[in-house]
Amino acid sequence: MAYRCAILDDYQNVVLKVADWSKVKEDVEFTVFNNHLGGPDKVIAALKDFEIIVAMRERTGFPRQIIEALPKLKLLISTGLRNASIDTEAAKARGVTVCGTGAFGNPTAGIAIGLMLELTRHIGYENARLHGGAPWQTTIGPDLEGLTLGVLGLGKLGIRTANIAKAFGMKVIAWSQNLTPEKCAEAGVGYVGKDDLFGQSDFITIHVVLSQRSRGLVGKHEIGLMKPSAFLINTSRGPIVDEAALVAALLDHKIGGAGLDTFDVEPLPLDHPFRKMKNVVITPHLGYVSEQNYHAYFAGVVEDIRGFLDGKPVRVMT
């Protein structure tokens, strides 16, 4: 009898086209969910009969409550190698194997820079006006050259974003809780303290992992240090920023604006104030959504399923 496999949150309806599923198609029956399932009760009702579940990043979370309510679940796969929304201890206790996948490059860096360009040069806004019949531009914005980018978190993504910014002629400075002057020197960026990062930068871009230590790391104090003309870019995770403090600063025009790809609640609620703010550019968590990344993700999913079926699971997450 074939295993039943649920593939979740395939919003673009592309998953079965971006990988070679022939290695597992004789052993597995696939059901693809193109829409978000919703709250825990709906997730449990939809997935209770599946032995294998493939989660697209954190779009659908798997806390203990859900894992314990899925009696047939044997293999849970997350795209990528880290997923804070999966309770791996609960899975282990239930005898559920949790696996991850590889990824391609650092596509989130491009989204961070794209948000910066939209906030300054208004490319998407002017494109929409031109398509709508407008004859000429109405906006004027600063060039990135000569401005200061503050990088919060100088890991792979932070370094990639810093390098792109330097190519634009920006000055780059950085800080994080474990960052050292030596690491900054290796990356060719300036090392500063946390308050100086927020006080000196024309842009702050966030590239730290969400954890108990980083939750709320950017709060009222940090936002209050920013220049009135400065912009906050968040392509990491919503809860790293105190959302209420950011909303208040934007409403009062205490900062220049924000470019946000991640939010406290996703999908972003229809009545959220970000949707109505002209000084905010919002995108629906596009950071990892690239063609190359999807090919890497789902080739990895096929490998994970084949390994599990053969009794040799790969990329097990603990």
C-alpha positions as CSV (number, residue, x, y, z in Angstrom):
1,M,0.0,0.0,0.0
2,A,1.4,3.4,-1.0
3,Y,2.2,6.0,1.6
4,R,0.0,9.1,1.5
5,C,1.9,12.4,1.3
6,A,0.6,15.9,1.8
7,I,2.5,18.8,0.2
8,L,1.4,22.0,1.9
9,D,1.2,25.7,0.9
10,D,2.0,25.3,-2.8
11,Y,0.5,28.7,-3.6
12,Q,1.9,28.9,-7.1
13,N,0.9,25.3,-8.0
14,V,4.4,24.4,-9.1
15,V,5.7,21.8,-6.7
16,L,5.1,18.7,-8.9
17,K,6.7,20.5,-11.8
18,V,10.0,21.6,-10.2
19,A,11.4,18.2,-9.3
20,D,11.7,14.6,-10.6
21,W,9.3,12.6,-8.5
22,S,9.8,9.4,-10.4
23,K,12.1,8.0,-7.7
24,V,9.2,7.8,-5.3
25,K,6.0,7.9,-7.4
26,E,5.5,4.1,-7.2
27,D,5.5,4.2,-3.4
28,V,3.8,7.4,-2.6
29,E,0.4,9.0,-3.3
30,F,0.6,12.8,-3.3
31,T,-2.0,15.4,-2.4
32,V,-1.1,19.0,-3.0
33,F,-2.7,21.8,-1.0
34,N,-2.5,25.1,-2.9
35,N,-4.2,27.2,-0.2
36,H,-3.2,27.7,3.4
37,L,-5.1,25.3,5.7
38,G,-5.7,27.8,8.5
39,G,-5.7,27.3,12.2
40,P,-4.7,24.1,14.2
41,D,-8.1,22.4,14.0
42,K,-8.3,22.8,10.2
43,V,-4.7,21.5,9.9
44,I,-5.4,18.5,12.0
45,A,-8.6,17.7,10.1
46,A,-7.0,18.0,6.7
47,L,-3.8,16.0,7.6
48,K,-4.9,13.2,10.0
49,D,-4.8,10.5,7.3
50,F,-1.3,11.3,5.9
51,E,1.9,9.4,6.8
52,I,4.2,11.9,5.1
53,I,3.8,15.7,5.2
54,V,5.9,18.3,3.4
55,A,5.9,21.7,4.9
56,M,7.0,24.9,3.0
57,R,9.2,26.7,5.5
58,E,7.1,28.0,8.4
59,R,3.9,28.7,6.4
60,T,2.2,25.9,8.4
61,G,3.6,25.3,11.9
62,F,3.8,22.0,13.6
63,P,3.8,22.5,17.4
64,R,3.2,19.7,19.8
65,Q,-0.6,20.2,19.7
66,I,-0.7,19.3,16.0
67,I,2.0,16.6,15.9
68,E,0.3,14.7,18.7
69,A,-3.1,14.9,16.9
70,L,-1.8,13.3,13.7
71,P,-1.8,9.5,14.5
72,K,-0.5,8.3,11.1
73,L,2.3,10.7,10.7
74,K,5.7,9.1,10.2
75,L,7.8,11.6,8.2
76,L,7.7,15.4,8.4
77,I,9.8,17.3,5.9
78,S,10.6,21.0,6.0
79,T,12.1,22.8,3.0
80,G,15.4,24.2,4.2
81,L,17.5,23.0,7.1
82,R,16.0,25.1,9.9
83,N,12.3,25.4,10.9
84,A,11.5,27.0,14.2
85,S,7.8,26.2,13.8
86,I,8.3,22.4,14.1
87,D,8.5,21.0,17.6
88,T,11.2,18.4,17.0
89,E,11.1,17.1,20.5
90,A,7.4,16.3,20.2
91,A,8.1,14.6,16.9
92,K,10.8,12.5,18.4
93,A,8.6,11.5,21.3
94,R,6.0,10.3,18.7
95,G,8.5,8.5,16.6
96,V,8.2,10.9,13.7
97,T,11.3,11.5,11.6
98,V,11.9,15.1,10.7
99,C,14.0,15.9,7.7
100,G,15.2,19.1,5.9
101,T,16.4,20.0,2.5
102,G,19.2,21.9,0.9
103,A,18.7,25.4,-0.7
104,F,20.1,27.6,-3.4
105,G,22.2,30.6,-2.8
106,N,20.9,33.6,-0.8
107,P,17.9,34.9,-2.7
108,T,16.7,36.9,0.4
109,A,19.5,39.3,-0.1
110,G,18.0,40.4,-3.5
111,I,14.7,41.1,-1.8
112,A,16.3,43.2,0.9
113,I,18.0,45.3,-1.8
114,G,14.9,45.4,-3.9
115,L,12.9,46.8,-0.9
116,M,15.6,49.5,-0.5
117,L,15.3,50.5,-4.1
118,E,11.5,50.7,-4.0
119,L,11.6,52.8,-0.9
120,T,14.1,55.3,-2.5
121,R,13.5,55.2,-6.3
122,H,9.8,54.0,-6.3
123,I,10.2,51.7,-9.3
124,G,7.1,49.6,-8.7
125,Y,5.0,52.7,-7.8
126,E,6.0,54.5,-11.0
127,N,5.6,51.4,-13.1
128,A,2.0,51.1,-11.9
129,R,1.3,54.8,-12.7
130,L,2.8,54.5,-16.2
131,H,0.7,51.4,-16.9
132,G,-2.3,53.4,-15.7
133,G,-1.7,56.1,-18.2
134,A,0.4,58.7,-16.3
135,P,2.8,60.6,-18.6
136,W,5.7,61.2,-16.3
137,Q,7.1,60.6,-12.8
138,T,5.9,62.3,-9.7
139,T,8.5,61.1,-7.2
140,I,12.1,61.9,-6.4
141,G,14.2,59.9,-4.1
142,P,17.8,59.5,-2.9
143,D,20.4,57.4,-4.6
144,L,21.9,54.6,-2.5
145,E,25.4,55.8,-3.2
146,G,26.9,57.5,-0.2
147,L,24.3,56.3,2.2
148,T,25.0,54.1,5.2
149,L,23.6,50.6,5.5
150,G,23.5,49.1,9.0
151,V,23.5,45.3,8.9
152,L,22.0,43.6,12.0
153,G,23.5,40.1,11.8
154,L,26.5,39.4,9.6
155,G,26.1,35.8,8.6
156,K,25.8,34.5,5.0
157,L,22.8,36.7,4.2
158,G,24.1,39.7,6.0
159,I,27.5,39.5,4.2
160,R,25.8,39.0,0.8
161,T,23.6,42.0,1.3
162,A,26.6,44.0,2.5
163,N,28.5,43.2,-0.6
164,I,25.7,44.3,-2.9
165,A,25.3,47.5,-0.9
166,K,29.1,48.2,-1.3
167,A,28.7,47.7,-5.1
168,F,26.1,50.5,-4.9
169,G,28.7,52.7,-3.2
170,M,27.2,52.5,0.2
171,K,29.1,52.6,3.5
172,V,28.3,49.5,5.5
173,I,28.4,49.0,9.3
174,A,27.3,46.0,11.3
175,W,26.4,44.8,14.8
176,S,24.9,41.7,16.4
177,Q,25.1,40.0,19.8
178,N,28.0,37.7,18.9
179,L,29.7,39.8,16.2
180,T,33.4,40.8,16.6
181,P,35.5,43.6,15.0
182,E,37.6,40.8,13.5
183,K,34.6,39.3,11.7
184,C,33.6,42.7,10.4
185,A,37.1,43.4,9.1
186,E,37.1,40.1,7.2
187,A,33.8,41.1,5.6
188,G,35.1,44.6,4.8
189,V,32.5,46.4,6.9
190,G,32.7,48.7,9.9
191,Y,32.0,47.4,13.4
192,V,29.8,49.5,15.7
193,G,27.8,49.2,18.9
194,K,24.1,48.5,18.8
195,D,23.0,52.1,19.5
196,D,25.4,53.5,16.9
197,L,24.1,51.1,14.3
198,F,20.6,52.5,14.7
199,G,21.7,56.1,15.1
200,Q,24.1,56.3,12.2
201,S,22.4,54.2,9.5
202,D,20.2,55.4,6.6
203,F,19.0,51.8,6.3
204,I,18.8,49.0,8.8
205,T,18.6,45.5,7.3
206,I,17.9,42.6,9.6
207,H,19.6,39.3,9.0
208,V,19.5,37.4,12.3
209,V,17.7,34.1,13.1
210,L,14.5,34.3,15.2
211,S,15.2,32.9,18.7
212,Q,14.2,33.8,22.2
213,R,17.2,36.1,22.3
214,S,16.4,37.9,19.1
215,R,12.6,38.2,19.6
216,G,11.8,41.9,20.1
217,L,15.5,42.8,19.5
218,V,14.4,45.9,17.5
219,G,12.1,47.7,19.9
220,K,10.9,51.2,20.7
221,H,14.4,52.2,22.0
222,E,16.2,51.1,18.8
223,I,13.6,52.6,16.5
224,G,13.7,55.8,18.5
225,L,17.4,56.1,17.7
226,M,16.9,56.0,13.9
227,K,17.2,59.2,11.8
228,P,13.8,60.7,10.7
229,S,14.8,59.9,7.1
230,A,16.0,56.3,7.8
231,F,14.4,53.1,6.7
232,L,14.0,49.7,8.4
233,I,14.2,46.5,6.2
234,N,13.1,43.2,7.6
235,T,13.4,40.1,5.4
236,S,14.2,37.8,8.4
237,R,11.3,37.2,10.7
238,G,8.5,39.5,11.9
239,P,8.8,39.0,15.7
240,I,12.4,40.3,15.7
241,V,10.9,43.7,15.5
242,D,8.4,45.0,18.0
243,E,5.6,45.5,15.5
244,A,3.5,47.9,17.7
245,A,6.5,50.1,18.1
246,L,7.2,50.1,14.4
247,V,3.6,50.9,13.5
248,A,3.6,53.8,15.9
249,A,6.8,55.2,14.5
250,L,5.5,54.9,11.0
251,L,2.2,56.5,11.7
252,D,3.9,59.4,13.5
253,H,6.6,59.6,10.7
254,K,9.4,59.3,13.2
255,I,11.3,57.3,10.5
256,G,11.4,57.5,6.8
257,G,9.6,54.2,6.2
258,A,10.0,50.4,6.2
259,G,10.4,47.6,3.7
260,L,8.9,44.4,5.1
261,D,8.8,40.9,3.7
262,T,8.0,39.2,7.0
263,F,5.3,39.8,9.7
264,D,4.2,38.7,13.1
265,V,1.2,37.0,11.6
266,E,1.4,35.5,8.1
267,P,-0.5,35.8,5.8
268,L,-0.7,39.5,6.7
269,P,-4.2,40.2,8.0
270,L,-6.4,42.1,5.6
271,D,-7.1,44.8,8.2
272,H,-3.4,45.3,9.2
273,P,-2.3,49.0,9.2
274,F,0.7,48.2,7.1
275,R,-1.6,47.6,4.1
276,K,-2.7,51.3,4.2
277,M,0.6,53.0,4.9
278,K,2.2,54.9,2.0
279,N,5.6,54.9,3.8
280,V,5.7,51.1,3.9
281,V,6.6,48.6,1.1
282,I,5.3,45.1,1.9
283,T,5.8,41.8,0.1
284,P,4.3,38.4,1.0
285,H,7.5,36.7,2.3
286,L,9.2,36.4,-1.0
287,G,12.7,36.0,0.5
288,Y,13.2,32.3,-0.4
289,V,10.7,32.1,-3.3
290,S,13.0,31.8,-6.3
291,E,12.9,29.2,-9.1
292,Q,16.4,27.9,-8.3
293,N,15.5,27.6,-4.6
294,Y,12.3,25.7,-5.3
295,H,14.2,23.3,-7.5
296,A,16.7,22.7,-4.7
297,Y,14.0,22.4,-2.1
298,F,11.9,19.8,-3.8
299,A,14.8,17.7,-5.2
300,G,15.7,17.5,-1.5
301,V,12.2,16.4,-0.6
302,V,12.4,13.6,-3.1
303,E,15.7,12.5,-1.6
304,D,14.2,12.7,1.9
305,I,11.3,10.5,1.0
306,R,13.4,8.0,-0.8
307,G,15.8,7.8,2.1
308,F,13.0,7.3,4.6
309,L,11.4,4.6,2.4
310,D,14.8,2.8,2.2
311,G,15.3,3.0,5.9
312,K,18.2,5.5,5.6
313,P,16.8,8.9,6.3
314,V,18.9,11.9,5.3
315,R,19.3,15.4,6.7
316,V,17.5,14.5,9.9
317,M,16.6,17.6,11.9
318,T,16.9,17.4,15.7
